[in-house]
């Protein structure tokens, strides 16, 4: 008895699922039609964030230089911060070029 009930229930559920799926239309919530367009938008957003943080790091490195007071250890820390900030600016500036090159390689 339980097996018959389960079989009927599953059959009805399958039929109702097909009817419901036939009447449902899904809209694109992201707004991008292709994956390369979505990837480019995400990359541009991340590059903007990295560029902003790198600019803040340049300012912070300048403050570290000014407050080092001639200490070689603190000047070394400031130089490291400035180096990483410049690397961040270069990466964020070339992000669009890198992405378009990779998309060209994979055919996007």
The first five atom37 places (N, CA, C, CB, O) and aatype in JSON, in Angstrom:
{
  "aatype": [20, 20, 20, 20, 20, 20, 20, 20, 20, 20, 20, 20, 20, 20, 20, 20, 20, 20, 20, 20, 20, 20, 20, 20, 20, 20, 20, 20, 20, 20, 20, 20, 20, 20, 20, 20, 20, 20, 20, 20, 20, 20, 20, 20, 20, 20, 20, 20, 20, 20, 20, 20, 20, 20, 20, 20, 20, 20, 20, 20, 20, 20, 20, 20, 20, 20, 20, 20, 20, 20, 20, 20, 20, 20, 20, 20, 20, 20, 20, 20, 20, 20, 20, 20, 20, 20, 20, 20, 20, 20, 20, 20, 20, 20, 20, 20, 20, 20, 20, 20, 20, 20, 20, 20, 20, 20, 20, 20],
  "atom_mask": [
    [1, 1, 1, 1, 1],
    [1, 1, 1, 1, 1],
    [1, 1, 1, 1, 1],
    [1, 1, 1, 1, 1],
    [1, 1, 1, 1, 1],
    [1, 1, 1, 1, 1],
    [1, 1, 1, 1, 1],
    [1, 1, 1, 1, 1],
    [1, 1, 1, 1, 1],
    [1, 1, 1, 1, 1],
    [1, 1, 1, 1, 1],
    [1, 1, 1, 1, 1],
    [1, 1, 1, 1, 1],
    [1, 1, 1, 1, 1],
    [1, 1, 1, 1, 1],
    [1, 1, 1, 1, 1],
    [1, 1, 1, 1, 1],
    [1, 1, 1, 1, 1],
    [1, 1, 1, 1, 1],
    [1, 1, 1, 1, 1],
    [1, 1, 1, 1, 1],
    [1, 1, 1, 1, 1],
    [1, 1, 1, 1, 1],
    [1, 1, 1, 1, 1],
    [1, 1, 1, 1, 1],
    [1, 1, 1, 1, 1],
    [1, 1, 1, 1, 1],
    [1, 1, 1, 1, 1],
    [1, 1, 1, 1, 1],
    [1, 1, 1, 1, 1],
    [1, 1, 1, 1, 1],
    [1, 1, 1, 1, 1],
    [1, 1, 1, 1, 1],
    [1, 1, 1, 1, 1],
    [1, 1, 1, 1, 1],
    [1, 1, 1, 1, 1],
    [1, 1, 1, 1, 1],
    [1, 1, 1, 1, 1],
    [1, 1, 1, 1, 1],
    [1, 1, 1, 1, 1],
    [1, 1, 1, 1, 1],
    [1, 1, 1, 1, 1],
    [1, 1, 1, 1, 1],
    [1, 1, 1, 1, 1],
    [1, 1, 1, 1, 1],
    [1, 1, 1, 1, 1],
    [1, 1, 1, 1, 1],
    [1, 1, 1, 1, 1],
    [1, 1, 1, 1, 1],
    [1, 1, 1, 1, 1],
    [1, 1, 1, 1, 1],
    [1, 1, 1, 1, 1],
    [1, 1, 1, 1, 1],
    [1, 1, 1, 1, 1],
    [1, 1, 1, 1, 1],
    [1, 1, 1, 1, 1],
    [1, 1, 1, 1, 1],
    [1, 1, 1, 1, 1],
    [1, 1, 1, 1, 1],
    [1, 1, 1, 1, 1],
    [1, 1, 1, 1, 1],
    [1, 1, 1, 1, 1],
    [1, 1, 1, 1, 1],
    [1, 1, 1, 1, 1],
    [1, 1, 1, 1, 1],
    [1, 1, 1, 1, 1],
    [1, 1, 1, 1, 1],
    [1, 1, 1, 1, 1],
    [1, 1, 1, 1, 1],
    [1, 1, 1, 1, 1],
    [1, 1, 1, 1, 1],
    [1, 1, 1, 1, 1],
    [1, 1, 1, 1, 1],
    [1, 1, 1, 1, 1],
    [1, 1, 1, 1, 1],
    [1, 1, 1, 1, 1],
    [1, 1, 1, 1, 1],
    [1, 1, 1, 1, 1],
    [1, 1, 1, 1, 1],
    [1, 1, 1, 1, 1],
    [1, 1, 1, 1, 1],
    [1, 1, 1, 1, 1],
    [1, 1, 1, 1, 1],
    [1, 1, 1, 1, 1],
    [1, 1, 1, 1, 1],
    [1, 1, 1, 1, 1],
    [1, 1, 1, 1, 1],
    [1, 1, 1, 1, 1],
    [1, 1, 1, 1, 1],
    [1, 1, 1, 1, 1],
    [1, 1, 1, 1, 1],
    [1, 1, 1, 1, 1],
    [1, 1, 1, 1, 1],
    [1, 1, 1, 1, 1],
    [1, 1, 1, 1, 1],
    [1, 1, 1, 1, 1],
    [1, 1, 1, 1, 1],
    [1, 1, 1, 1, 1],
    [1, 1, 1, 1, 1],
    [1, 1, 1, 1, 1],
    [1, 1, 1, 1, 1],
    [1, 1, 1, 1, 1],
    [1, 1, 1, 1, 1],
    [1, 1, 1, 1, 1],
    [1, 1, 1, 1, 1],
    [1, 1, 1, 1, 1],
    [1, 1, 1, 1, 1],
    [1, 1, 1, 1, 1]
  ],
  "atom_positions": [
    [[0.82, -1.2, 0.0], [0.0, 0.0, 0.0], [0.86, 1.26, 0.0], [-0.93, 0.0, 1.2], [0.58, 2.2, -0.74]],
    [[1.89, 1.27, 0.81], [2.75, 2.45, 0.89], [3.52, 2.67, -0.4], [3.72, 2.3, 2.06], [3.75, 3.81, -0.8]],
    [[3.92, 1.6, -1.06], [4.66, 1.72, -2.31], [3.77, 2.3, -3.4], [5.23, 0.36, -2.75], [4.21, 3.12, -4.21]],
    [[2.49, 1.87, -3.44], [1.56, 2.41, -4.43], [1.33, 3.9, -4.19], [0.23, 1.65, -4.38], [1.34, 4.7, -5.13]],
    [[1.13, 4.26, -2.93], [0.9, 5.66, -2.59], [2.12, 6.51, -2.96], [0.59, 5.8, -1.1], [1.97, 7.61, -3.5]],
    [[3.3, 6.01, -2.67], [4.52, 6.73, -3.0], [4.68, 6.89, -4.51], [5.73, 6.0, -2.42], [5.1, 7.95, -4.98]],
    [[4.35, 5.84, -5.28], [4.46, 5.91, -6.73], [3.47, 6.92, -7.3], [4.22, 4.52, -7.35], [3.82, 7.69, -8.19]],
    [[2.25, 6.92, -6.8], [1.24, 7.88, -7.27], [1.64, 9.3, -6.9], [-0.14, 7.54, -6.69], [1.53, 10.22, -7.71]],
    [[2.1, 9.46, -5.69], [2.52, 10.79, -5.22], [3.67, 11.33, -6.06], [2.93, 10.73, -3.74], [3.65, 12.5, -6.45]],
    [[4.66, 10.49, -6.34], [5.8, 10.92, -7.15], [5.37, 11.26, -8.58], [6.87, 9.84, -7.17], [5.86, 12.22, -9.17]],
    [[4.45, 10.47, -9.13], [3.96, 10.74, -10.48], [3.23, 12.07, -10.54], [3.03, 9.62, -10.95], [3.46, 12.87, -11.45]],
    [[2.35, 12.31, -9.57], [1.63, 13.58, -9.53], [2.58, 14.76, -9.32], [0.57, 13.56, -8.42], [2.42, 15.81, -9.93]],
    [[3.56, 14.57, -8.48], [4.54, 15.62, -8.24], [5.32, 15.94, -9.51], [5.49, 15.22, -7.11], [5.6, 17.1, -9.8]],
    [[5.66, 14.9, -10.26], [6.37, 15.1, -11.51], [5.52, 15.85, -12.52], [6.8, 13.76, -12.09], [6.01, 16.75, -13.21]],
    [[4.25, 15.5, -12.62], [3.34, 16.16, -13.56], [3.16, 17.63, -13.16], [1.96, 15.45, -13.59], [3.22, 18.51, -14.02]],
    [[2.93, 17.89, -11.88], [2.75, 19.27, -11.43], [4.03, 20.09, -11.61], [2.32, 19.29, -9.96], [3.96, 21.28, -11.9]],
    [[5.17, 19.47, -11.45], [6.44, 20.18, -11.63], [6.62, 20.57, -13.09], [7.62, 19.31, -11.17], [7.12, 21.66, -13.39]],
    [[6.2, 19.7, -14.02], [6.32, 20.03, -15.43], [5.37, 21.16, -15.82], [6.04, 18.8, -16.28], [5.73, 22.04, -16.6]],
    [[4.15, 21.12, -15.27], [3.19, 22.17, -15.57], [3.68, 23.5, -15.01], [1.8, 21.82, -14.99], [3.59, 24.53, -15.68]],
    [[4.2, 23.47, -13.8], [4.69, 24.71, -13.18], [5.91, 25.25, -13.92], [5.04, 24.47, -11.71], [6.05, 26.46, -14.08]],
    [[6.78, 24.36, -14.36], [7.99, 24.79, -15.07], [7.65, 25.37, -16.44], [8.96, 23.63, -15.22], [8.37, 26.23, -16.94]],
    [[6.58, 24.91, -17.04], [6.21, 25.4, -18.36], [5.69, 26.84, -18.3], [5.16, 24.51, -18.97], [5.79, 27.57, -19.28]],
    [[5.15, 27.24, -17.16], [4.57, 28.57, -17.06], [5.49, 29.6, -16.4], [3.29, 28.5, -16.31], [5.11, 30.76, -16.25]],
    [[6.67, 29.19, -16.0], [7.58, 30.09, -15.3], [8.6, 30.65, -16.28], [8.3, 29.35, -14.13], [9.18, 29.91, -17.08]],
    [[8.8, 31.96, -16.23], [9.86, 32.59, -17.01], [10.86, 33.23, -16.05], [9.29, 33.65, -18.02], [10.47, 33.94, -15.11]],
    [[12.1, 32.97, -16.28], [13.14, 33.5, -15.42], [13.77, 34.72, -16.07], [14.2, 32.42, -15.12], [14.08, 34.71, -17.26]],
    [[13.95, 35.77, -15.28], [14.65, 36.95, -15.77], [16.07, 36.94, -15.25], [13.92, 38.25, -15.33], [16.37, 36.35, -14.21]],
    [[16.93, 37.57, -15.98], [18.34, 37.64, -15.6], [18.52, 38.69, -14.51], [19.23, 37.96, -16.84], [18.39, 39.88, -14.79]],
    [[18.8, 38.27, -13.27], [18.93, 39.25, -12.19], [20.24, 40.04, -12.22], [18.8, 38.56, -10.87], [20.33, 41.1, -11.61]],
    [[21.23, 39.53, -12.92], [22.54, 40.18, -12.94], [22.58, 41.32, -13.94], [23.64, 39.16, -13.25], [23.18, 42.36, -13.68]],
    [[21.95, 41.14, -15.08], [21.92, 42.18, -16.09], [22.98, 42.03, -17.17], [22.07, 43.5, -15.45], [23.06, 42.86, -18.07]],
    [[23.8, 41.0, -17.09], [24.83, 40.77, -18.1], [24.43, 39.53, -18.89], [26.24, 40.59, -17.45], [24.09, 38.5, -18.32]],
    [[24.5, 39.65, -20.21], [24.05, 38.56, -21.07], [25.05, 37.45, -21.25], [23.69, 39.1, -22.38], [24.67, 36.31, -21.51]],
    [[26.33, 37.75, -21.11], [27.36, 36.74, -21.32], [28.31, 36.7, -20.13], [28.14, 37.02, -22.62], [28.42, 37.65, -19.36]],
    [[28.99, 35.56, -20.01], [29.95, 35.43, -18.93], [31.14, 36.38, -19.08], [30.45, 34.01, -18.85], [31.58, 36.95, -18.08]],
    [[31.68, 36.58, -20.29], [32.79, 37.55, -20.41], [32.4, 38.96, -19.98], [33.28, 37.58, -21.84], [33.22, 39.68, -19.4]],
    [[31.16, 39.37, -20.24], [30.73, 40.71, -19.82], [30.65, 40.78, -18.29], [29.35, 41.06, -20.43], [31.03, 41.79, -17.69]],
    [[30.16, 39.72, -17.67], [30.1, 39.67, -16.21], [31.51, 39.68, -15.63], [29.34, 38.43, -15.73], [31.78, 40.39, -14.66]],
    [[32.4, 38.89, -16.2], [33.78, 38.8, -15.73], [34.48, 40.16, -15.85], [34.56, 37.73, -16.51], [35.23, 40.55, -14.95]],
    [[34.25, 40.85, -16.94], [34.84, 42.18, -17.14], [34.32, 43.17, -16.1], [34.55, 42.69, -18.55], [35.09, 43.96, -15.57]],
    [[33.03, 43.13, -15.82], [32.46, 44.04, -14.82], [33.02, 43.76, -13.43], [30.93, 43.92, -14.81], [33.33, 44.69, -12.69]],
    [[33.14, 42.49, -13.08], [33.71, 42.14, -11.77], [35.16, 42.58, -11.69], [33.59, 40.61, -11.51], [35.59, 43.13, -10.67]],
    [[35.91, 42.35, -12.75], [37.33, 42.74, -12.77], [37.49, 44.25, -12.65], [38.0, 42.24, -14.05], [38.37, 44.73, -11.93]],
    [[36.64, 45.0, -13.34], [36.72, 46.46, -13.25], [36.41, 46.94, -11.84], [35.76, 47.11, -14.25], [37.04, 47.88, -11.34]],
    [[35.44, 46.3, -11.18], [35.12, 46.68, -9.81], [36.25, 46.37, -8.85], [33.87, 45.97, -9.36], [36.59, 47.19, -7.99]],
    [[36.83, 45.19, -8.99], [37.95, 44.81, -8.13], [39.16, 45.72, -8.38], [38.34, 43.33, -8.35], [39.86, 46.1, -7.44]],
    [[39.4, 46.06, -9.64], [40.52, 46.94, -9.97], [40.32, 48.33, -9.36], [40.7, 47.06, -11.5], [41.27, 48.95, -8.9]],
    [[39.08, 48.81, -9.35], [38.81, 50.11, -8.74], [39.06, 50.06, -7.23], [37.36, 50.54, -9.03], [39.6, 51.01, -6.67]],
    [[38.67, 48.98, -6.59], [38.9, 48.85, -5.15], [40.39, 48.77, -4.85], [38.19, 47.61, -4.59], [40.88, 49.41, -3.92]],
    [[41.12, 47.97, -5.64], [42.57, 47.85, -5.44], [43.26, 49.19, -5.68], [43.16, 46.77, -6.39], [44.17, 49.55, -4.94]],
    [[42.83, 49.92, -6.7], [43.42, 51.23, -6.98], [43.19, 52.21, -5.83], [42.85, 51.8, -8.26], [44.09, 52.95, -5.46]],
    [[41.98, 52.2, -5.28], [41.69, 53.08, -4.14], [42.5, 52.72, -2.91], [40.22, 53.03, -3.81], [43.04, 53.6, -2.24]],
    [[42.58, 51.43, -2.62], [43.37, 51.01, -1.46], [44.86, 51.28, -1.66], [43.15, 49.52, -1.19], [45.56, 51.62, -0.71]],
    [[45.33, 51.15, -2.88], [46.74, 51.43, -3.15], [47.05, 52.91, -2.97], [47.11, 50.98, -4.56], [48.12, 53.28, -2.49]],
    [[46.11, 53.75, -3.35], [46.3, 55.19, -3.15], [46.38, 55.52, -1.66], [45.17, 55.99, -3.81], [47.2, 56.33, -1.24]],
    [[45.52, 54.89, -0.89], [45.56, 55.08, 0.57], [46.88, 54.57, 1.13], [44.37, 54.36, 1.25], [47.44, 55.17, 2.05]],
    [[47.4, 53.46, 0.58], [48.68, 52.93, 1.05], [49.84, 53.86, 0.72], [48.93, 51.55, 0.42], [50.79, 53.96, 1.49]],
    [[49.77, 54.56, -0.41], [50.82, 55.54, -0.74], [50.82, 56.65, 0.3], [50.62, 56.12, -2.17], [51.88, 57.08, 0.77]],
    [[49.64, 57.12, 0.64], [49.54, 58.17, 1.67], [50.07, 57.65, 3.0], [48.07, 58.64, 1.83], [50.8, 58.35, 3.7]],
    [[49.7, 56.41, 3.34], [50.17, 55.83, 4.6], [51.69, 55.67, 4.6], [49.49, 54.46, 4.85], [52.34, 55.92, 5.61]],
    [[52.26, 55.26, 3.48], [53.72, 55.13, 3.39], [54.39, 56.49, 3.56], [54.13, 54.5, 2.03], [55.44, 56.58, 4.19]],
    [[53.78, 57.55, 3.01], [54.33, 58.9, 3.22], [54.3, 59.3, 4.67], [53.56, 59.92, 2.39], [55.25, 59.9, 5.18]],
    [[53.21, 58.97, 5.36], [53.13, 59.27, 6.79], [54.2, 58.48, 7.55], [51.73, 58.94, 7.34], [54.81, 59.01, 8.48]],
    [[54.41, 57.22, 7.16], [55.44, 56.43, 7.82], [56.83, 57.02, 7.57], [55.39, 54.98, 7.32], [57.66, 57.04, 8.48]],
    [[57.1, 57.5, 6.35], [58.38, 58.14, 6.07], [58.57, 59.38, 6.95], [58.48, 58.53, 4.58], [59.63, 59.59, 7.52]],
    [[57.52, 60.19, 7.03], [57.64, 61.43, 7.8], [57.8, 61.19, 9.3], [56.42, 62.3, 7.56], [58.48, 61.95, 9.99]],
    [[57.18, 60.12, 9.78], [57.23, 59.87, 11.22], [58.36, 58.92, 11.61], [55.92, 59.31, 11.7], [58.47, 58.55, 12.78]],
    [[59.2, 58.53, 10.66], [60.26, 57.57, 10.98], [61.35, 58.19, 11.86], [60.87, 57.03, 9.7], [61.99, 57.49, 12.64]],
    [[61.56, 59.47, 11.74], [62.54, 60.15, 12.58], [63.96, 59.66, 12.33], [62.19, 59.96, 14.02], [64.8, 59.73, 13.24]],
    [[64.26, 59.18, 11.14], [65.61, 58.73, 10.83], [65.88, 57.29, 11.21], [66.59, 59.6, 11.52], [66.98, 56.8, 10.97]],
    [[64.91, 56.6, 11.79], [65.08, 55.2, 12.16], [65.11, 54.35, 10.89], [63.95, 54.73, 13.11], [64.18, 54.38, 10.09]],
    [[66.19, 53.58, 10.73], [66.32, 52.76, 9.52], [65.26, 51.66, 9.47], [67.71, 52.15, 9.45], [64.8, 51.29, 8.39]],
    [[64.88, 51.15, 10.61], [63.86, 50.1, 10.65], [62.5, 50.62, 10.18], [63.75, 49.52, 12.07], [61.82, 49.98, 9.38]],
    [[62.13, 51.79, 10.69], [60.84, 52.37, 10.31], [60.86, 52.87, 8.86], [60.48, 53.53, 11.26], [59.83, 52.84, 8.18]],
    [[62.02, 53.33, 8.39], [62.12, 53.73, 6.98], [62.02, 52.51, 6.07], [63.44, 54.48, 6.73], [61.47, 52.59, 4.97]],
    [[62.57, 51.38, 6.51], [62.44, 50.14, 5.74], [60.98, 49.7, 5.63], [63.27, 49.03, 6.38], [60.54, 49.25, 4.58]],
    [[60.24, 49.84, 6.75], [58.8, 49.52, 6.73], [58.06, 50.44, 5.77], [58.2, 49.63, 8.14], [57.18, 49.99, 5.04]],
    [[58.42, 51.71, 5.76], [57.77, 52.67, 4.87], [58.1, 52.36, 3.4], [58.2, 54.1, 5.22], [57.24, 52.5, 2.53]],
    [[59.34, 51.96, 3.13], [59.72, 51.61, 1.77], [58.96, 50.38, 1.27], [61.22, 51.37, 1.68], [58.53, 50.33, 0.12]],
    [[58.8, 49.38, 2.16], [58.03, 48.2, 1.79], [56.59, 48.58, 1.49], [58.08, 47.16, 2.91], [56.02, 48.11, 0.5]],
    [[56.0, 49.42, 2.32], [54.61, 49.84, 2.11], [54.47, 50.58, 0.79], [54.13, 50.73, 3.28], [53.51, 50.36, 0.05]],
    [[55.43, 51.46, 0.48], [55.39, 52.19, -0.78], [55.56, 51.26, -1.98], [56.47, 53.28, -0.8], [54.9, 51.43, -3.01]],
    [[56.45, 50.29, -1.86], [56.67, 49.33, -2.94], [55.39, 48.54, -3.23], [57.82, 48.37, -2.59], [55.0, 48.41, -4.39]],
    [[54.75, 48.02, -2.18], [53.52, 47.25, -2.38], [52.39, 48.13, -2.89], [53.1, 46.58, -1.08], [51.55, 47.66, -3.66]],
    [[52.35, 49.37, -2.49], [51.32, 50.29, -2.99], [51.5, 50.55, -4.47], [51.35, 51.61, -2.21], [50.53, 50.59, -5.22]],
    [[52.74, 50.74, -4.89], [53.01, 50.97, -6.32], [52.67, 49.72, -7.13], [54.48, 51.36, -6.54], [52.13, 49.83, -8.23]],
    [[52.98, 48.53, -6.6], [52.61, 47.29, -7.28], [51.09, 47.2, -7.41], [53.16, 46.05, -6.51], [50.58, 46.79, -8.45]],
    [[50.36, 47.59, -6.37], [48.9, 47.57, -6.43], [48.35, 48.53, -7.46], [48.34, 47.91, -5.08], [47.4, 48.2, -8.16]],
    [[48.94, 49.71, -7.57], [48.5, 50.67, -8.57], [48.76, 50.15, -9.98], [49.21, 52.03, -8.37], [47.91, 50.3, -10.86]],
    [[49.91, 49.54, -10.19], [50.24, 48.99, -11.52], [49.27, 47.86, -11.87], [51.7, 48.49, -11.55], [48.79, 47.79, -13.0]],
    [[48.99, 46.98, -10.92], [48.07, 45.87, -11.18], [46.67, 46.39, -11.49], [48.02, 44.91, -9.99], [46.03, 45.91, -12.43]],
    [[46.2, 47.36, -10.72], [44.85, 47.88, -10.97], [44.78, 48.65, -12.28], [44.42, 48.79, -9.82], [43.73, 48.66, -12.93]],
    [[45.88, 49.28, -12.68], [45.88, 50.02, -13.93], [45.93, 49.1, -15.14], [47.05, 50.98, -13.97], [45.39, 49.43, -16.19]],
    [[46.56, 47.95, -15.0], [46.68, 47.03, -16.12], [45.66, 45.89, -16.08], [48.07, 46.45, -16.15], [45.72, 44.98, -16.9]],
    [[44.73, 45.94, -15.14], [43.76, 44.84, -15.0], [42.91, 44.67, -16.25], [42.87, 45.09, -13.8], [42.66, 43.54, -16.67]],
    [[42.45, 45.76, -16.84], [41.62, 45.66, -18.04], [42.4, 45.04, -19.2], [41.08, 47.04, -18.44], [41.85, 44.25, -19.97]],
    [[43.66, 45.39, -19.32], [44.49, 44.82, -20.38], [44.69, 43.33, -20.16], [45.85, 45.54, -20.45], [44.62, 42.54, -21.1]],
    [[44.94, 42.95, -18.92], [45.15, 41.54, -18.59], [43.9, 40.73, -18.9], [45.54, 41.37, -17.12], [43.98, 39.66, -19.49]],
    [[42.74, 41.24, -18.49], [41.49, 40.53, -18.71], [41.17, 40.39, -20.19], [40.36, 41.23, -18.0], [40.78, 39.31, -20.64]],
    [[41.34, 41.46, -20.96], [41.05, 41.36, -22.39], [42.02, 40.42, -23.09], [41.11, 42.74, -23.03], [41.63, 39.75, -24.05]],
    [[43.25, 40.36, -22.65], [44.22, 39.42, -23.22], [43.82, 37.98, -22.93], [45.62, 39.7, -22.68], [43.85, 37.14, -23.82]],
    [[43.44, 37.71, -21.69], [43.03, 36.35, -21.32], [41.75, 35.97, -22.06], [42.82, 36.23, -19.79], [41.62, 34.83, -22.51]],
    [[40.81, 36.89, -22.19], [39.58, 36.59, -22.93], [39.88, 36.32, -24.4], [38.59, 37.76, -22.79], [39.22, 35.5, -25.03]],
    [[40.87, 37.02, -24.95], [41.27, 36.76, -26.33], [41.86, 35.37, -26.49], [42.26, 37.8, -26.8], [41.64, 34.71, -27.5]],
    [[42.62, 34.92, -25.49], [43.21, 33.59, -25.54], [42.16, 32.49, -25.46], [44.22, 33.43, -24.42], [42.25, 31.48, -26.16]],
    [[41.17, 32.69, -24.59], [40.17, 31.62, -24.41], [38.98, 31.79, -25.35], [39.68, 31.6, -22.97], [38.06, 30.97, -25.35]],
    [[38.99, 32.84, -26.15], [37.95, 33.03, -27.15], [36.7, 33.68, -26.64], [37.6, 31.74, -27.73], [35.61, 33.4, -27.15]],
    [[36.81, 34.56, -25.63], [35.63, 35.2, -25.05], [35.24, 36.45, -25.67], [35.83, 35.44, -23.68], [34.26, 37.06, -25.25]]
  ]
}
